[in-house]
Structures are given as C-alpha cells and as structure tokens.
Amino acid sequence: MSDLSTRLIHHPYRPPEGFEAFAPGVHKASTVIFPDVHALRTQEWKDKSGYTYGLHGTPTTFILEERIATIEGGRFCVLAPSGLSAVSLVDMAFLRQGDELLIPDNAYGPNKAFASVELAAWGITRRYYDALDPADLAAKIVPATRLVWLEAPGSITLEYPDIPALVDVVRRANATREDGRHTLTALDNTWGAGIAFKAFELGVDVSMQALTKYPSGGADVLMGSVVTRDEALHQQVLMTHMRLGLGVSGNDTELVLRGLPTMALRYHAQDAATRELARWMQEQKGVVQVLHPALPGSPGHASFQRDAHAAACLFSVVFDPQFSQRQIDAFCDHLKLFKLGWSWAGPISLCAPYDVPTIRSLPWPHTGCLVRFAVGLEAVDDLRADLAQALATLSA
C-alpha cells in the first residue's frame, strides 16, 4: 500500500482495549464492518446482540435506548428523529386501513394533524374524545377502534386525565372483543418524562416521549422514543421503524446521554419554580384562571394528586376577556426573560399565546385569551419581576 489515501483508509492501528470513562463513546457509522461472511449473514441487531448497519443501532444508540427504557419503567425502547416522528411511528406500527384511532381533544396538535391528514388518506379514521370524561371514551370505542392516545396533561390547557380510568375503559372494551385484535393505549409521556409518574404502572401499553424536552434539556437537539414492556408490541414498533428507515445521529444521541444525569434535578427545580410562579400569577389582576395540575381548581387536579409525584415546567394563564388578543400579544412582546418560542424544558423560559377555540373541537369554557409559559432555569425572582413589568404594561 504505497498510496497515502489507501494507507490511511486501511490503517492497521487499533487502540488498546480497556478504556473506561463516564461518558459513553460516540459511534457514528452507516456501514458496519463484518469480520467474515458468516458474521455478515448471521449477525443480529433486533435483540441488540450485534450490529449490521448504522441505521439499526450502534453502541451509542443502544445505550440511550436502555437508559430511556429504565427511566420509563419499560423493557424495550426505539429511538426516533423527533417527538412527532415517534407519534407517527406508533400510529403506523399499530393501525391499518379500516381501523379507527381515538385522540384526546386536548392532545398535541401535530398528533391530531397527522391523524386528520396522513392517516385519513390511508383509510384510517380518527375521532376525538373528552380526556376528562371516561364515559365519553367508553361511548366512542367501537369494534374498529385499535388505538387510543392518552396525554397527561393535555397540551396547552394542561387538564390532567384519570389515566387508570381511561385504561380501564379500554380493557373492558377488549374483554368483549371476539376478533382477537385488541385496542391498545399509547401515552404521550413527554410532560411526565418518566419522573412525574410511571406510565406502565398506570396500565398503558406504549409510552412515547419527545426526548427533545427533559432528557435533552439543552434546547439543542430533536429526538423521540417509544417504550414498551411487551416484546410482541416492541417487535411491531421495531420492524415498522426499520421499514421507515428512521434513525438518529451519534452526535444527537450523545447530547441526550449528556443530559440524562441532570434530568431529575432539572425536572424538580423547574417544578418548584413553576409552582411558585403559577401561584403568584393567580393573585394578579386581570387573570381569570391559572392552569396547572398541582393547583386546586385546575381541571383534573384530583387525578394529579393521586397519580403524580411531580409536575413539569408548564403553566397557562387565562386572561380577563376585557383584554383583546392584540393587548395579550403586546404583553408577550413586553416580556424580556420569557422569550417567544415553541417547545419547553430547556434552560430558557418561553411563552406563547394561543387561540384555544381554533384548535379544539369540544367547547372551551373561557372567552379570554390564553398564554402558555414554560419556566426555564433562571432565578424565580427575576422571572417574577419580568412577569410583573409586562403585566403593568397590560394594565396601563
């Protein structure tokens, strides 16, 4: 090998075995090299016993999958490029033409949009149910219903459902089935993050997360996960994942792995700060209601107290109807530390105004404008002062 390019590509040096460090190594590859033809033909990736192609897993992604499964209290985990891709992966793994999907009316908007456009084009119907009314779910389950999404709490308006009661509705419906195909429950557990409660202990079949939020914590990476306890369900997800060609990069995986050791600390710190600010906002003039599951009077508060041990960094404020949307938008513009932006659970505080009636099919009980706040890691006193100065301009 006289040519420098060839010598570098096929360089014989291998570092010695035995290197050990706290941070996992970052493995990046499309092609995986096999030692011989027998290994090429027989190496298995589906049980994590070997490697065949970068898309099907590396030591780095296998480590993250195992840690996320542990956090969630599950057995199996599959990574996806974003939270929304994890949602769509669940739908495509378990739904077929002619099936029906039930989604909470207060669910994450892109979840509903994927069902109403892509799934509808494939002959899969969807309906919405009231997440706070198990009887409404029971009335809407039909033989074609194959998947029920749950979300705790609801997106934006933060109603906290009675998850065990909703799961029990599905179980009772399954007990009457004669076709052998049961309805599954899938929980968007991004808010709970495996910390506020254990999804599988509440009876769900599948737990999905946007790792973009708490597991990452840095507001600098997109990723999602799908966790199961049942191996057959995992294999359905895994093979759909393979056929869709979904994968995550080694560098993104490294970022999420780096965030995991501080996740619980960040979750509880942001929980404490959020509760303090939410209680303070309740006392301010012009505020009709503060929506946060830990606050008495917030929808689903009793279920939250029974089932959850902590709360994420979100609270929403319903303002007096005397304030127009233009005035509420100006209030948001006056905030200095709370930046305008989507997402949450990062180090920086965020806010965004929402027109709730336009994104719900069920009646919304308020006529005033709503703003959702995501509390970051800034000092609570500084965030309170920022809210106070913006409220002063609203009152003026």
C-alpha positions as a Markdown table, in Angstrom:
| # | Residue | x | y | z |
|---|---|---|---|---|
| 1 | Met | 0.0 | 0.0 | 0.0 |
| 2 | Ser | 2.2 | 2.8 | -1.3 |
| 3 | Asp | -0.6 | 5.4 | -1.8 |
| 4 | Leu | -1.2 | 7.6 | 1.2 |
| 5 | Ser | -5.0 | 7.5 | 0.8 |
| 6 | Thr | -5.1 | 3.7 | 0.8 |
| 7 | Arg | -2.8 | 3.5 | 3.8 |
| 8 | Leu | -5.0 | 6.0 | 5.8 |
| 9 | Ile | -8.3 | 4.3 | 4.9 |
| 10 | His | -6.8 | 0.8 | 5.8 |
| 11 | His | -4.6 | 1.9 | 8.6 |
| 12 | Pro | -3.8 | -1.1 | 10.8 |
| 13 | Tyr | -3.6 | 0.6 | 14.2 |
| 14 | Arg | -6.3 | -0.2 | 16.8 |
| 15 | Pro | -6.4 | 1.4 | 20.2 |
| 16 | Pro | -5.9 | -0.9 | 23.2 |
| 17 | Glu | -9.0 | -2.4 | 24.9 |
| 18 | Gly | -9.9 | -1.4 | 28.4 |
| 19 | Phe | -10.7 | 2.4 | 28.0 |
| 20 | Glu | -13.4 | 3.3 | 30.5 |
| 21 | Ala | -15.0 | 6.7 | 31.1 |
| 22 | Phe | -18.2 | 8.1 | 32.5 |
| 23 | Ala | -19.4 | 9.4 | 29.1 |
| 24 | Pro | -20.2 | 6.7 | 26.6 |
| 25 | Gly | -18.3 | 6.7 | 23.3 |
| 26 | Val | -19.9 | 8.3 | 20.3 |
| 27 | His | -20.1 | 5.7 | 17.5 |
| 28 | Lys | -21.0 | 7.1 | 14.0 |
| 29 | Ala | -21.4 | 4.9 | 11.0 |
| 30 | Ser | -23.6 | 3.9 | 8.1 |
| 31 | Thr | -21.6 | 0.9 | 7.1 |
| 32 | Val | -20.7 | -1.7 | 9.8 |
| 33 | Ile | -17.7 | -3.9 | 9.0 |
| 34 | Phe | -18.0 | -7.7 | 9.5 |
| 35 | Pro | -15.1 | -9.9 | 10.2 |
| 36 | Asp | -16.2 | -12.6 | 7.8 |
| 37 | Val | -19.1 | -13.7 | 5.5 |
| 38 | His | -20.6 | -15.9 | 8.2 |
| 39 | Ala | -20.9 | -12.9 | 10.5 |
| 40 | Leu | -22.3 | -10.8 | 7.7 |
| 41 | Arg | -25.1 | -13.4 | 7.1 |
| 42 | Thr | -25.9 | -14.2 | 10.7 |
| 43 | Gln | -25.2 | -11.1 | 12.9 |
| 44 | Glu | -28.4 | -10.0 | 14.6 |
| 45 | Trp | -29.4 | -6.5 | 15.6 |
| 46 | Lys | -33.1 | -6.8 | 16.7 |
| 47 | Asp | -32.1 | -8.2 | 20.1 |
| 48 | Lys | -29.0 | -5.9 | 20.5 |
| 49 | Ser | -26.7 | -8.9 | 20.2 |
| 50 | Gly | -24.8 | -7.4 | 17.3 |
| 51 | Tyr | -24.5 | -4.7 | 14.7 |
| 52 | Thr | -25.4 | -4.8 | 11.0 |
| 53 | Tyr | -25.9 | -1.3 | 9.7 |
| 54 | Gly | -25.8 | 2.2 | 11.3 |
| 55 | Leu | -29.5 | 2.7 | 10.9 |
| 56 | His | -30.2 | -0.4 | 13.0 |
| 57 | Gly | -28.2 | 0.7 | 16.0 |
| 58 | Thr | -24.7 | 1.5 | 17.4 |
| 59 | Pro | -23.3 | 1.1 | 20.8 |
| 60 | Thr | -24.2 | 4.7 | 21.5 |
| 61 | Thr | -27.9 | 4.4 | 20.5 |
| 62 | Phe | -28.3 | 1.0 | 22.2 |
| 63 | Ile | -27.0 | 2.7 | 25.5 |
| 64 | Leu | -29.5 | 5.5 | 25.2 |
| 65 | Glu | -32.4 | 3.1 | 24.4 |
| 66 | Glu | -31.6 | 1.1 | 27.5 |
| 67 | Arg | -31.4 | 4.1 | 29.7 |
| 68 | Ile | -34.7 | 5.6 | 28.4 |
| 69 | Ala | -36.4 | 2.2 | 29.0 |
| 70 | Thr | -35.2 | 2.3 | 32.6 |
| 71 | Ile | -36.4 | 5.8 | 33.1 |
| 72 | Glu | -39.9 | 4.9 | 31.8 |
| 73 | Gly | -40.1 | 1.6 | 33.7 |
| 74 | Gly | -40.3 | -0.3 | 30.4 |
| 75 | Arg | -38.2 | -3.1 | 28.8 |
| 76 | Phe | -37.7 | -2.0 | 25.2 |
| 77 | Cys | -37.1 | 1.3 | 23.6 |
| 78 | Val | -36.8 | 2.6 | 20.0 |
| 79 | Leu | -35.4 | 6.0 | 19.1 |
| 80 | Ala | -36.9 | 8.3 | 16.5 |
| 81 | Pro | -35.7 | 11.6 | 15.0 |
| 82 | Ser | -38.3 | 13.7 | 16.9 |
| 83 | Gly | -41.2 | 13.5 | 19.2 |
| 84 | Leu | -43.6 | 13.8 | 16.3 |
| 85 | Ser | -41.9 | 11.0 | 14.4 |
| 86 | Ala | -42.3 | 8.9 | 17.5 |
| 87 | Val | -46.0 | 9.6 | 17.5 |
| 88 | Ser | -46.4 | 8.8 | 13.8 |
| 89 | Leu | -44.3 | 5.6 | 14.3 |
| 90 | Val | -46.7 | 4.4 | 16.9 |
| 91 | Asp | -49.7 | 5.1 | 14.6 |
| 92 | Met | -48.1 | 3.3 | 11.6 |
| 93 | Ala | -47.0 | 0.3 | 13.7 |
| 94 | Phe | -50.4 | -0.5 | 15.1 |
| 95 | Leu | -53.0 | 0.9 | 12.6 |
| 96 | Arg | -54.2 | -0.5 | 9.3 |
| 97 | Gln | -56.8 | 0.6 | 6.7 |
| 98 | Gly | -60.2 | 0.4 | 8.1 |
| 99 | Asp | -59.1 | 0.9 | 11.7 |
| 100 | Glu | -60.1 | 3.8 | 13.9 |
| 101 | Leu | -58.0 | 6.0 | 16.2 |
| 102 | Leu | -59.3 | 7.9 | 19.2 |
| 103 | Ile | -57.3 | 11.0 | 20.3 |
| 104 | Pro | -58.0 | 13.4 | 23.3 |
| 105 | Asp | -59.4 | 16.6 | 22.0 |
| 106 | Asn | -56.7 | 18.5 | 24.0 |
| 107 | Ala | -53.8 | 16.4 | 22.6 |
| 108 | Tyr | -50.6 | 17.7 | 21.0 |
| 109 | Gly | -51.7 | 19.5 | 17.8 |
| 110 | Pro | -49.3 | 17.8 | 15.3 |
| 111 | Asn | -50.6 | 14.4 | 16.6 |
| 112 | Lys | -54.1 | 15.4 | 15.6 |
| 113 | Ala | -52.9 | 16.8 | 12.3 |
| 114 | Phe | -51.1 | 13.6 | 11.3 |
| 115 | Ala | -54.2 | 11.6 | 12.0 |
| 116 | Ser | -56.5 | 14.0 | 10.2 |
| 117 | Val | -54.4 | 14.2 | 7.0 |
| 118 | Glu | -52.0 | 11.3 | 6.5 |
| 119 | Leu | -53.9 | 8.6 | 8.4 |
| 120 | Ala | -57.2 | 9.7 | 6.8 |
| 121 | Ala | -55.6 | 9.4 | 3.3 |
| 122 | Trp | -54.7 | 5.8 | 4.2 |
| 123 | Gly | -58.2 | 4.9 | 5.2 |
| 124 | Ile | -57.8 | 5.2 | 8.9 |
| 125 | Thr | -60.5 | 7.2 | 10.7 |
| 126 | Arg | -60.0 | 9.3 | 13.8 |
| 127 | Arg | -62.3 | 10.8 | 16.4 |
| 128 | Tyr | -61.7 | 13.0 | 19.4 |
| 129 | Tyr | -62.9 | 12.3 | 23.0 |
| 130 | Asp | -63.0 | 14.3 | 26.2 |
| 131 | Ala | -59.9 | 13.3 | 28.2 |
| 132 | Leu | -61.6 | 14.3 | 31.5 |
| 133 | Asp | -64.7 | 12.1 | 30.8 |
| 134 | Pro | -64.1 | 8.3 | 30.7 |
| 135 | Ala | -67.7 | 7.8 | 29.9 |
| 136 | Asp | -67.2 | 9.8 | 26.7 |
| 137 | Leu | -64.3 | 7.5 | 25.7 |
| 138 | Ala | -66.4 | 4.4 | 26.5 |
| 139 | Ala | -69.2 | 5.7 | 24.3 |
| 140 | Lys | -66.9 | 6.2 | 21.4 |
| 141 | Ile | -65.0 | 2.9 | 21.3 |
| 142 | Val | -66.2 | 0.7 | 18.5 |
| 143 | Pro | -65.0 | -2.6 | 17.1 |
| 144 | Ala | -62.8 | -0.8 | 14.6 |
| 145 | Thr | -61.0 | 1.2 | 17.4 |
| 146 | Arg | -57.5 | -0.1 | 17.5 |
| 147 | Leu | -55.5 | 2.6 | 19.3 |
| 148 | Val | -56.4 | 5.2 | 22.0 |
| 149 | Trp | -54.0 | 8.0 | 22.6 |
| 150 | Leu | -53.6 | 9.4 | 26.1 |
| 151 | Glu | -51.9 | 12.6 | 27.1 |
| 152 | Ala | -51.1 | 13.7 | 30.7 |
| 153 | Pro | -51.8 | 16.6 | 31.0 |
| 154 | Gly | -53.4 | 18.0 | 27.9 |
| 155 | Ser | -51.3 | 20.1 | 25.5 |
| 156 | Ile | -51.5 | 23.9 | 26.2 |
| 157 | Thr | -54.5 | 23.8 | 28.6 |
| 158 | Leu | -53.0 | 21.2 | 31.0 |
| 159 | Glu | -56.1 | 19.2 | 32.0 |
| 160 | Tyr | -54.9 | 16.2 | 33.9 |
| 161 | Pro | -56.8 | 13.0 | 33.0 |
| 162 | Asp | -57.7 | 10.0 | 35.1 |
| 163 | Ile | -55.3 | 7.6 | 33.3 |
| 164 | Pro | -56.3 | 4.4 | 35.2 |
| 165 | Ala | -60.0 | 5.1 | 34.5 |
| 166 | Leu | -59.3 | 5.6 | 30.8 |
| 167 | Val | -57.2 | 2.5 | 30.6 |
| 168 | Asp | -59.9 | 0.5 | 32.4 |
| 169 | Val | -62.4 | 1.7 | 29.8 |
| 170 | Val | -60.2 | 0.2 | 27.0 |
| 171 | Arg | -59.6 | -3.0 | 29.0 |
| 172 | Arg | -63.4 | -3.5 | 29.5 |
| 173 | Ala | -64.0 | -3.0 | 25.8 |
| 174 | Asn | -61.2 | -5.5 | 25.0 |
| 175 | Ala | -62.9 | -8.1 | 27.2 |
| 176 | Thr | -65.9 | -8.1 | 24.9 |
| 177 | Arg | -63.9 | -8.5 | 21.6 |
| 178 | Glu | -64.2 | -11.7 | 19.6 |
| 179 | Asp | -61.9 | -10.8 | 16.6 |
| 180 | Gly | -58.6 | -11.2 | 18.5 |
| 181 | Arg | -57.5 | -7.7 | 17.8 |
| 182 | His | -57.4 | -5.6 | 21.0 |
| 183 | Thr | -57.4 | -1.8 | 21.3 |
| 184 | Leu | -54.1 | -0.5 | 22.6 |
| 185 | Thr | -53.3 | 2.5 | 24.7 |
| 186 | Ala | -50.4 | 4.9 | 23.9 |
| 187 | Leu | -49.4 | 7.7 | 26.2 |
| 188 | Asp | -47.6 | 10.9 | 25.2 |
| 189 | Asn | -45.5 | 11.0 | 28.3 |
| 190 | Thr | -43.3 | 14.0 | 27.4 |
| 191 | Trp | -44.6 | 16.0 | 30.3 |
| 192 | Gly | -44.2 | 13.3 | 32.8 |
| 193 | Ala | -40.8 | 12.2 | 31.4 |
| 194 | Gly | -40.7 | 9.1 | 33.5 |
| 195 | Ile | -40.3 | 11.2 | 36.6 |
| 196 | Ala | -43.8 | 12.6 | 37.5 |
| 197 | Phe | -45.3 | 9.1 | 37.3 |
| 198 | Lys | -44.6 | 5.6 | 35.9 |
| 199 | Ala | -46.8 | 5.1 | 32.8 |
| 200 | Phe | -46.7 | 1.3 | 32.8 |
| 201 | Glu | -47.8 | 1.2 | 36.5 |
| 202 | Leu | -50.9 | 3.0 | 35.4 |
| 203 | Gly | -51.6 | 0.3 | 32.8 |
| 204 | Val | -50.7 | 1.8 | 29.4 |
| 205 | Asp | -49.4 | -0.4 | 26.6 |
| 206 | Val | -47.0 | 2.1 | 25.0 |
| 207 | Ser | -45.2 | 5.2 | 26.3 |
| 208 | Met | -43.9 | 7.8 | 23.9 |
| 209 | Gln | -41.7 | 10.8 | 24.7 |
| 210 | Ala | -40.2 | 13.8 | 22.9 |
| 211 | Leu | -36.6 | 13.4 | 24.2 |
| 212 | Thr | -36.2 | 16.9 | 22.8 |
| 213 | Lys | -37.6 | 18.1 | 26.1 |
| 214 | Tyr | -36.4 | 16.9 | 29.5 |
| 215 | Pro | -34.0 | 14.1 | 28.6 |
| 216 | Ser | -32.0 | 16.6 | 26.4 |
| 217 | Gly | -32.6 | 19.7 | 28.5 |
| 218 | Gly | -30.4 | 21.9 | 26.3 |
| 219 | Ala | -32.9 | 23.0 | 23.7 |
| 220 | Asp | -30.4 | 22.0 | 21.1 |
| 221 | Val | -31.5 | 18.5 | 19.8 |
| 222 | Leu | -34.6 | 16.8 | 18.4 |
| 223 | Met | -35.4 | 13.2 | 19.2 |
| 224 | Gly | -38.2 | 10.9 | 20.3 |
| 225 | Ser | -38.7 | 7.5 | 21.9 |
| 226 | Val | -41.2 | 4.7 | 22.0 |
| 227 | Val | -41.1 | 2.4 | 25.0 |
| 228 | Thr | -42.9 | -0.9 | 25.7 |
| 229 | Arg | -42.9 | -3.7 | 28.2 |
| 230 | Asp | -44.5 | -6.3 | 25.9 |
| 231 | Glu | -42.0 | -7.9 | 23.5 |
| 232 | Ala | -44.5 | -8.5 | 20.7 |
| 233 | Leu | -45.5 | -4.9 | 20.7 |
| 234 | His | -41.9 | -3.9 | 20.7 |
| 235 | Gln | -41.2 | -6.0 | 17.6 |
| 236 | Gln | -44.1 | -4.4 | 15.8 |
| 237 | Val | -42.7 | -1.0 | 16.5 |
| 238 | Leu | -39.1 | -2.1 | 15.7 |
| 239 | Met | -39.9 | -3.6 | 12.4 |
| 240 | Thr | -42.0 | -0.6 | 11.3 |
| 241 | His | -39.1 | 1.7 | 12.5 |
| 242 | Met | -36.8 | -0.4 | 10.2 |
| 243 | Arg | -39.0 | -0.2 | 7.2 |
| 244 | Leu | -39.5 | 3.5 | 7.5 |
| 245 | Gly | -35.7 | 4.0 | 7.7 |
| 246 | Leu | -35.9 | 6.1 | 10.9 |
| 247 | Gly | -32.6 | 6.8 | 12.6 |
| 248 | Val | -30.8 | 9.2 | 14.9 |
| 249 | Ser | -27.3 | 10.6 | 14.7 |
| 250 | Gly | -24.5 | 9.7 | 17.1 |
| 251 | Asn | -23.9 | 13.3 | 17.9 |
| 252 | Asp | -27.6 | 13.9 | 18.8 |
| 253 | Thr | -27.6 | 10.7 | 20.9 |
| 254 | Glu | -24.5 | 12.0 | 22.7 |
| 255 | Leu | -26.3 | 15.2 | 23.6 |
| 256 | Val | -29.3 | 13.4 | 25.1 |
| 257 | Leu | -27.0 | 11.0 | 27.0 |
| 258 | Arg | -25.2 | 14.0 | 28.4 |
| 259 | Gly | -28.5 | 15.5 | 29.6 |
| 260 | Leu | -29.8 | 12.4 | 31.4 |
| 261 | Pro | -27.7 | 12.6 | 34.6 |
| 262 | Thr | -29.1 | 16.0 | 35.5 |
| 263 | Met | -32.7 | 15.4 | 34.2 |
| 264 | Ala | -34.2 | 14.6 | 37.6 |
| 265 | Leu | -32.5 | 17.6 | 39.2 |
| 266 | Arg | -33.7 | 19.9 | 36.4 |
| 267 | Tyr | -37.2 | 18.5 | 36.5 |
| 268 | His | -37.7 | 19.1 | 40.2 |
| 269 | Ala | -36.0 | 22.5 | 40.1 |
| 270 | Gln | -38.3 | 23.7 | 37.3 |
| 271 | Asp | -41.3 | 22.1 | 39.0 |
| 272 | Ala | -40.7 | 24.1 | 42.2 |
| 273 | Ala | -40.1 | 27.4 | 40.3 |
| 274 | Thr | -43.2 | 26.8 | 38.1 |
| 275 | Arg | -45.5 | 26.2 | 41.1 |
| 276 | Glu | -44.2 | 29.4 | 42.7 |
| 277 | Leu | -44.8 | 31.5 | 39.7 |
| 278 | Ala | -48.2 | 29.9 | 39.0 |
| 279 | Arg | -49.4 | 30.6 | 42.5 |
| 280 | Trp | -48.2 | 34.2 | 42.2 |
| 281 | Met | -50.0 | 34.7 | 38.8 |
| 282 | Gln | -53.2 | 33.5 | 40.4 |
| 283 | Glu | -53.1 | 36.7 | 42.6 |
| 284 | Gln | -52.6 | 39.1 | 39.8 |
| 285 | Lys | -55.3 | 41.5 | 38.4 |
| 286 | Gly | -56.7 | 40.6 | 35.0 |
| 287 | Val | -56.1 | 36.8 | 35.5 |
| 288 | Val | -59.2 | 34.7 | 35.3 |
| 289 | Gln | -57.5 | 31.3 | 35.9 |
| 290 | Val | -54.1 | 29.7 | 36.1 |
| 291 | Leu | -54.0 | 26.2 | 34.6 |
| 292 | His | -51.5 | 23.9 | 36.3 |
| 293 | Pro | -52.4 | 20.4 | 37.6 |
| 294 | Ala | -51.0 | 21.0 | 41.1 |
| 295 | Leu | -53.3 | 24.0 | 41.6 |
| 296 | Pro | -56.7 | 23.3 | 43.3 |
| 297 | Gly | -59.4 | 24.1 | 40.8 |
| 298 | Ser | -57.3 | 23.3 | 37.8 |
| 299 | Pro | -59.0 | 20.6 | 35.7 |
| 300 | Gly | -58.0 | 17.1 | 36.8 |
| 301 | His | -56.3 | 18.3 | 40.0 |
| 302 | Ala | -57.6 | 15.3 | 42.0 |
| 303 | Ser | -56.2 | 12.8 | 39.5 |
| 304 | Phe | -52.9 | 14.6 | 39.5 |
| 305 | Gln | -52.7 | 14.5 | 43.3 |
| 306 | Arg | -53.5 | 10.7 | 43.3 |
| 307 | Asp | -51.2 | 9.6 | 40.5 |
| 308 | Ala | -48.3 | 12.0 | 40.1 |
| 309 | His | -45.3 | 12.9 | 42.3 |
| 310 | Ala | -44.1 | 16.0 | 40.4 |
| 311 | Ala | -45.0 | 18.4 | 37.7 |
| 312 | Ala | -43.2 | 19.7 | 34.6 |
| 313 | Cys | -42.3 | 23.3 | 33.9 |
| 314 | Leu | -45.6 | 24.5 | 32.2 |
| 315 | Phe | -48.5 | 26.6 | 33.3 |
| 316 | Ser | -51.1 | 28.5 | 31.3 |
| 317 | Val | -52.9 | 31.7 | 32.1 |
| 318 | Val | -56.4 | 32.7 | 31.0 |
| 319 | Phe | -56.8 | 36.4 | 31.0 |
| 320 | Asp | -59.9 | 38.5 | 31.5 |
| 321 | Pro | -62.0 | 38.8 | 28.3 |
| 322 | Gln | -61.6 | 42.6 | 28.6 |
| 323 | Phe | -58.2 | 42.2 | 27.1 |
| 324 | Ser | -58.1 | 41.8 | 23.4 |
| 325 | Gln | -55.7 | 39.4 | 21.5 |
| 326 | Arg | -53.8 | 42.5 | 20.4 |
| 327 | Gln | -53.2 | 43.5 | 24.1 |
| 328 | Ile | -52.2 | 40.0 | 25.1 |
| 329 | Asp | -49.8 | 39.8 | 22.2 |
| 330 | Ala | -48.3 | 43.1 | 23.3 |
| 331 | Phe | -48.0 | 41.7 | 26.8 |
| 332 | Cys | -46.0 | 38.8 | 25.4 |
| 333 | Asp | -43.8 | 41.2 | 23.4 |
| 334 | His | -43.0 | 43.2 | 26.6 |
| 335 | Leu | -41.6 | 40.1 | 28.4 |
| 336 | Lys | -37.8 | 40.2 | 28.5 |
| 337 | Leu | -36.7 | 36.9 | 30.0 |
| 338 | Phe | -39.6 | 34.8 | 28.8 |
| 339 | Lys | -38.7 | 34.5 | 25.1 |
| 340 | Leu | -41.3 | 33.9 | 22.4 |
| 341 | Gly | -40.9 | 30.3 | 21.1 |
| 342 | Trp | -42.2 | 26.8 | 20.9 |
| 343 | Ser | -41.1 | 23.8 | 23.0 |
| 344 | Trp | -40.1 | 23.8 | 26.6 |
| 345 | Ala | -37.9 | 22.1 | 29.3 |
| 346 | Gly | -34.8 | 23.8 | 28.2 |
| 347 | Pro | -32.7 | 26.3 | 30.3 |
| 348 | Ile | -34.5 | 29.4 | 28.9 |
| 349 | Ser | -38.1 | 30.4 | 29.8 |
| 350 | Leu | -40.6 | 30.7 | 27.0 |
| 351 | Cys | -44.1 | 31.9 | 26.3 |
| 352 | Ala | -46.6 | 31.8 | 23.5 |
| 353 | Pro | -50.2 | 33.0 | 23.1 |
| 354 | Tyr | -52.8 | 30.5 | 21.8 |
| 355 | Asp | -56.3 | 30.8 | 20.4 |
| 356 | Val | -57.7 | 27.7 | 22.0 |
| 357 | Pro | -61.1 | 27.5 | 20.3 |
| 358 | Thr | -59.5 | 27.3 | 16.9 |
| 359 | Ile | -57.5 | 24.1 | 17.9 |
| 360 | Arg | -60.3 | 22.2 | 19.8 |
| 361 | Ser | -63.5 | 20.6 | 18.7 |
| 362 | Leu | -65.1 | 20.4 | 22.1 |
| 363 | Pro | -66.3 | 23.6 | 23.8 |
| 364 | Trp | -63.7 | 25.7 | 25.6 |
| 365 | Pro | -65.2 | 27.2 | 28.8 |
| 366 | His | -63.3 | 30.5 | 28.6 |
| 367 | Thr | -63.6 | 33.6 | 26.4 |
| 368 | Gly | -60.4 | 35.3 | 27.4 |
| 369 | Cys | -57.0 | 34.8 | 25.7 |
| 370 | Leu | -54.6 | 32.2 | 26.9 |
| 371 | Val | -50.8 | 32.3 | 27.2 |
| 372 | Arg | -48.7 | 29.3 | 28.0 |
| 373 | Phe | -45.5 | 29.7 | 29.9 |
| 374 | Ala | -42.5 | 27.4 | 30.1 |
| 375 | Val | -40.3 | 28.0 | 33.1 |
| 376 | Gly | -36.5 | 27.6 | 32.5 |
| 377 | Leu | -33.6 | 27.7 | 34.9 |
| 378 | Glu | -33.4 | 31.4 | 35.6 |
| 379 | Ala | -33.9 | 32.7 | 39.1 |
| 380 | Val | -37.5 | 32.8 | 40.2 |
| 381 | Asp | -37.3 | 36.4 | 41.5 |
| 382 | Asp | -36.1 | 37.5 | 38.1 |
| 383 | Leu | -38.8 | 35.7 | 36.2 |
| 384 | Arg | -41.5 | 37.1 | 38.6 |
| 385 | Ala | -40.1 | 40.6 | 38.1 |
| 386 | Asp | -40.3 | 40.1 | 34.3 |
| 387 | Leu | -43.9 | 39.0 | 34.5 |
| 388 | Ala | -44.8 | 41.9 | 36.8 |
| 389 | Gln | -43.4 | 44.5 | 34.4 |
| 390 | Ala | -45.2 | 43.1 | 31.5 |
| 391 | Leu | -48.5 | 42.9 | 33.5 |
| 392 | Ala | -48.0 | 46.5 | 34.4 |
| 393 | Thr | -48.0 | 47.5 | 30.7 |
| 394 | Leu | -51.1 | 45.3 | 30.1 |
| 395 | Ser | -52.9 | 47.1 | 32.9 |
| 396 | Ala | -51.8 | 50.5 | 31.6 |
